[in-house]
Amino acid sequence: MGNALAVLLLCGGVLLPAGAGAQQADYLARQRIEAAVARLSDPLAAGTLADDAASVMAGVGLAWNAAAAPAAAAKAFVPDTRAVIELVDIRLLLTQIAIQTGARDHLALVRAQGARDHDVILLRGGFATLADLPALSKGTPAQDFVTVTPDGIVLSRPLAIWTDAGLTLGPADQLILDRPSGSFVANLGWLDVQGGAIIGTDGPNAAEPAFRPFVLTAGQGGFTASDATLQALGFGASDVFGGMAVANNGLVAPLFSSAITDSALIDVATLGLIGTTGAVVSGNHIAAATGTAILISHARETVVAANRLTALSGSQAIRVTAGSADVRISGNLLSGTARTGILVDRDSRAVSVTGNLVAGSQTTGIGVEKARCVTITGNLVAGNGGTGITLTDTDDTTATGNAILFNRGSGVLVRDQAAAAQVWLTGNVLAGNRDGLRGATPGDVAVEGNDLDGQMPRVFAGDLAPLTVDWLRSRRDAVVSIPAPSPAPCDFQGNG
């Protein structure tokens, strides 16, 4: 095989001839589970996904450990009367954004402003409500660009919320960002949306056709939202302009952690958490994202929990990347989504992927690549177009208690591992995949206590194929191995 392969096999039971009645019962049970997986993989599936996933898990003898959405720390926005509005040159704003996030796509932002003066509405000096903006702009050069309509307040210039300012939207508020005028929101202070909406318009931008409005929080800024609606946002190759982004990449930590809860993000290309600490994304419905729906990049202590993701067309539904650490992905429902359901890569570590439904993705259900200290526990990974779980060039990686069912590729593929790289595959149920456990230079793998009966006759493949004989012998002779060694504890400093 080229690599050392340490495998521990635990007997799954004694292989005995079954009567016709038992065979028929097993066949019918398998048919029911396969039909349930097909329903879960449907992008138009009804709203009972969590209950249906729990039923499938129970049907294969596993617990559904989907966690409830965590409560974000409450932070009260208190408006005052000190805020003022000015009109400033866009270069002032772009300089601040470049310091925090780089200058990619900045030329497109400037072109999107058209031939007019490149002005930005600047809110500074205090904390205002959306309803305050028209009065604050009255008598200033910005007054023509803040318009009250029956649908809400329309901005036809970009809005910058400065470091000493904040803006809040209440349940009846709607902030409309005019795409033809190049409008967007750049928040360096506090943007708070409590039941309100931020929506980009559909009209084309003649100067920069690819441009769409976006909402960016940068520097020390914070973004909080609950029961909010974000719609028709995001453009370009830069993640920070991808729709809704929190990018706290500066030398000074943000004033508080951002939280997006119980909200709807519709046609928001990407929700990006970039360089943040302590962000929470929970209980949201995210639909029609054209990029990575939830991107966690170079972030720490992040929670993404109990979100429903549908009708996605980007490369991943959820991606943890660029050295992100101490990240929890739990209880999310991904059905008929992007090419890859959940991806953890590029030196990320101490990541837990727990109690998620990943069904009907076009390629891999859950992928881990060039990452370490990753635990994949209690997930239902089913009906995906490729491999259920792929582990590539990882270390200290555990997949335990997962139901890996009816994927068109292998149930679990372990490949391109260093000789001493450790992987634990324990207590999983595999059935109906193209093959069960496949290796291609798999490194040091411990295989224990997995239920592979539903995977026969294609149980082991590739560099793990030699295990087939030992597995069949253990079933026949009821030979029980010594327990596999437990993974060492991991921490986000990479010391595990």
Summary of the structure (lengths in Angstrom):
residues: 496
radius of gyration: 25.3
end to end distance: 27.4
largest distance: 88.4
contacts: 1951
relative contact order: 0.12
helix: 16%
strand: 36%
